[in-house]
Amino acid sequence: MEYQGVLKKMLTENSETIQYYMELETNFINVNQLLNSTLSICFVKYQCMSCSLEKEIYRQGFCKSCFFETPSAGDWIMRPELSTAHLGKEDRNLAYEKSVQLQPHIVYLANSSNIKVGVTRKQQVPTRWIDQGAHEAIEIVEVPNRYLAGITEVALKEHVADKTNWRKMLKNDIEAVDLKEWQYKLRSFIPEEAQQYFIENNTETQINFPVHQYPEKPKSLNIVKEQNYTGKLVGIKGQYLIFEDQRVFNVRSNEGIVVRINVLNTK
């Protein structure tokens, strides 16, 4: 069976074991069903997620010109503390920025390799945690806009990490931590403007990923450089496909790349 299309972040469904879906132009694939199958992945071309032109991808699935122009790639995406829509100040497109920034946001603690703090829109819970490969997470603050979430994250990352160690996450090398205990330990460091939004009496979310075999020494697959790759799919975690030969492929970091996927044999 053959599929072709531009890569986008895999869609997920939160169930007893996370279900993953790859949405291509003419196909909608339940990736879980491909576990234990041998896949061939072939680079075809670039296709910018914004202008759809065949231009080399620069960052986040966009060509260079679109990355510096599209409202969905503003600096406030990666650095929420730079949000200004609550002040009525435009970065690239105020209407778009208001639609994203002026909605409830969650500051959370997650454990994917070690404890980390992060920010996401409330509607993205638990999708954000799944995409990071976190096996447990807890909401600590719910604020009405992205700016308040951003300054809270900045304050808390002085005390806990704000990045995931992707190799440890994929190896399932996870530190044992009590997220509830950490929530209260960090409470006093939350900025005064966000203190009233602290969440009391909440519970942790547990997440189970469809992984049959964790890699001992994960090695990232660069499909643009290698052009072709064939391997047996043995797991999916975060936005990574995990193969039997220790190779791992980050679907999200390859957004905007058109690939051809052949299922050579099934489980």
C-alpha positions in Angstrom: 0.0 0.0 0.0 1.3 3.5 -0.9 0.6 6.9 0.6 1.9 10.3 -0.4 1.4 13.8 1.0 2.8 16.7 2.9 3.7 15.9 6.4 1.8 17.6 9.2 1.8 17.0 12.9 0.1 13.7 13.6 -3.4 14.0 15.1 -4.0 12.1 18.3 -6.8 10.6 20.2 -6.6 10.3 24.0 -7.7 6.7 24.9 -6.4 3.9 27.0 -3.4 3.8 24.6 -2.9 7.0 22.5 -4.2 6.6 18.9 -2.2 8.4 16.2 -3.4 9.6 12.8 -1.6 10.9 9.7 -3.7 13.2 7.6 -2.5 13.3 4.0 -4.2 14.9 0.9 -6.1 11.8 -0.1 -5.6 9.5 2.9 -6.3 9.4 6.6 -4.0 6.8 8.3 -4.4 5.2 11.7 -0.6 4.9 12.3 -1.1 2.5 15.2 -2.3 -0.1 12.7 1.1 0.1 11.0 3.0 -1.1 14.1 5.2 -4.1 13.4 5.0 -3.3 9.7 8.0 -2.5 7.5 7.7 1.0 6.0 9.6 2.7 3.2 9.7 6.5 3.5 10.9 8.5 0.5 11.5 12.3 0.3 9.6 13.8 -2.7 9.8 17.6 -2.4 9.1 20.6 -0.2 5.7 22.2 0.2 5.4 25.3 2.4 2.5 25.0 4.9 1.5 28.6 4.2 2.0 29.4 0.5 2.1 25.7 -0.7 5.0 26.5 -3.0 7.9 24.1 -3.5 10.3 26.2 -1.5 12.8 24.8 1.0 11.4 24.6 4.5 13.0 27.1 6.9 11.2 26.5 10.3 7.9 25.2 11.6 6.8 23.9 8.2 7.2 27.3 6.5 9.5 28.6 3.8 11.8 31.5 4.9 9.6 34.3 3.6 6.4 32.9 5.1 8.1 32.2 8.4 8.9 35.9 8.8 5.4 37.0 7.5 2.7 34.6 8.7 0.9 35.5 11.9 1.1 31.9 13.1 4.9 32.1 13.3 5.3 35.2 15.4 7.9 35.2 18.2 5.1 35.0 20.8 4.3 31.4 19.6 7.6 30.1 21.1 7.8 32.9 23.8 4.3 33.5 25.2 5.6 36.2 27.5 5.9 38.4 24.3 2.2 38.3 23.7 0.6 41.8 23.3 -2.9 41.2 22.1 -4.3 41.9 25.6 -2.9 45.4 25.2 -4.4 45.8 21.8 -0.9 45.9 20.2 -0.4 44.1 16.9 2.6 42.0 16.1 1.7 40.8 12.6 -2.1 40.5 12.5 -4.1 41.7 15.6 -7.3 39.8 14.7 -5.4 36.5 14.6 -3.4 37.3 17.6 -6.5 38.1 19.6 -8.1 34.9 18.5 -5.2 32.8 19.9 -3.8 34.9 22.7 -7.1 36.0 24.4 -8.4 32.6 25.4 -7.8 30.5 28.5 -4.3 29.1 28.8 -2.8 26.4 31.0 0.6 26.5 32.7 1.4 22.8 33.5 4.0 20.5 34.8 4.8 17.4 32.7 7.1 14.4 33.0 8.4 13.1 29.7 12.1 12.6 30.7 12.3 14.9 33.7 9.9 17.4 35.2 9.3 20.5 33.0 7.0 23.5 32.9 5.1 24.5 29.8 2.2 26.6 28.4 -0.6 25.6 26.2 -4.1 26.8 25.2 -6.7 25.1 27.4 -8.3 23.5 24.3 -5.0 21.8 23.6 -5.1 19.8 26.8 -4.0 16.9 26.7 -2.9 17.1 23.1 0.2 19.2 24.0 1.3 16.7 26.6 0.9 13.8 24.2 2.9 15.6 21.5 5.8 16.1 24.0 5.8 12.4 24.9 4.8 13.1 28.6 3.6 10.0 30.5 2.1 12.2 33.2 1.1 15.9 33.5 -0.8 18.2 35.8 -2.3 21.7 35.3 -1.1 24.2 37.8 -2.5 27.6 36.7 -5.4 28.5 34.3 -5.2 32.1 33.1 -7.4 34.2 30.7 -4.6 35.0 28.2 -1.3 33.9 26.8 0.7 36.7 28.3 -0.1 35.7 31.9 0.8 32.1 31.1 4.0 33.3 29.5 5.3 35.3 32.4 4.3 32.5 34.8 6.4 30.0 32.7 9.3 32.4 32.7 9.2 32.6 36.5 8.9 28.9 37.0 11.6 27.8 34.6 14.1 29.4 37.0 13.3 26.4 39.2 12.4 23.5 36.8 13.3 22.8 33.2 11.3 24.1 30.2 12.7 21.6 27.7 12.2 17.9 27.1 15.3 15.7 26.6 14.1 13.9 23.5 16.6 11.1 23.7 15.6 10.2 27.3 12.0 10.5 26.4 12.3 8.0 23.6 14.4 5.6 25.7 11.6 5.8 28.3 14.3 6.9 30.8 12.0 8.8 33.1 12.7 10.3 36.5 10.2 9.5 39.2 8.7 12.8 40.4 5.6 13.8 42.3 4.0 16.4 40.2 1.4 17.3 42.8 4.2 17.9 45.3 6.0 20.1 42.8 2.9 22.1 42.0 2.7 23.3 45.6 6.5 23.6 45.9 6.5 26.1 43.0 3.4 28.0 44.1 5.2 30.8 45.8 7.2 31.5 42.6 4.1 32.2 40.5 3.9 36.0 39.6 1.5 38.0 41.7 -0.7 38.7 38.6 -1.3 35.0 38.2 -1.5 33.9 41.8 -5.3 34.1 41.8 -5.5 31.5 39.0 -3.6 28.7 40.9 -5.6 25.4 40.5 -6.4 23.7 43.8 -7.4 20.0 44.2 -6.5 18.9 40.7 -5.3 15.5 39.6 -2.6 14.2 37.4 -3.3 12.9 33.9 -1.6 9.6 32.9 -0.8 8.9 29.3 0.1 5.5 27.7 1.9 5.4 24.3 1.8 2.6 21.7 5.4 1.4 22.0 6.5 -2.2 21.6 10.2 -1.6 21.8 12.1 1.5 23.1 15.4 2.4 21.4 18.5 2.1 23.6 20.5 4.6 21.4 17.9 6.6 19.4 19.3 8.2 16.2 17.4 10.8 14.4 16.4 10.2 10.8 17.0 13.1 8.3 14.8 12.0 5.4 15.8 15.1 3.3 19.5 14.1 3.5 19.0 10.4 3.2 16.2 10.6 0.6 15.0 7.0 1.3 14.7 4.9 4.4 13.2 1.5 5.2 12.5 0.1 8.6 10.1 -1.8 10.9 7.9 0.5 12.9 7.9 -0.6 16.6 6.5 2.4 18.4 5.0 5.9 18.4 5.7 8.4 21.2 5.4 12.2 21.2 5.5 13.0 17.5 8.2 10.4 16.8 8.0 7.2 14.8 10.3 4.6 16.4 11.9 1.9 14.3 13.5 -1.4 15.2 17.0 -0.4 14.1 17.0 2.5 16.7 16.2 5.2 14.1 13.5 7.7 15.1 11.6 10.1 12.8 10.1 13.3 14.2 7.0 13.9 12.1 6.3 17.4 13.5 9.8 18.7 12.8 9.4 17.6 9.2 6.2 19.5 8.5 6.2 20.9 5.0 8.0 17.9 3.5 6.2 15.8 1.0 6.9 12.1 1.4 5.9 8.8 -0.2 5.2 6.0 2.3 5.0 2.4 1.3 3.8 -0.4 3.6 6.1 -3.2 2.4 4.7 -5.9 4.7 2.1 -6.0 7.5 2.3 -7.5 11.0 
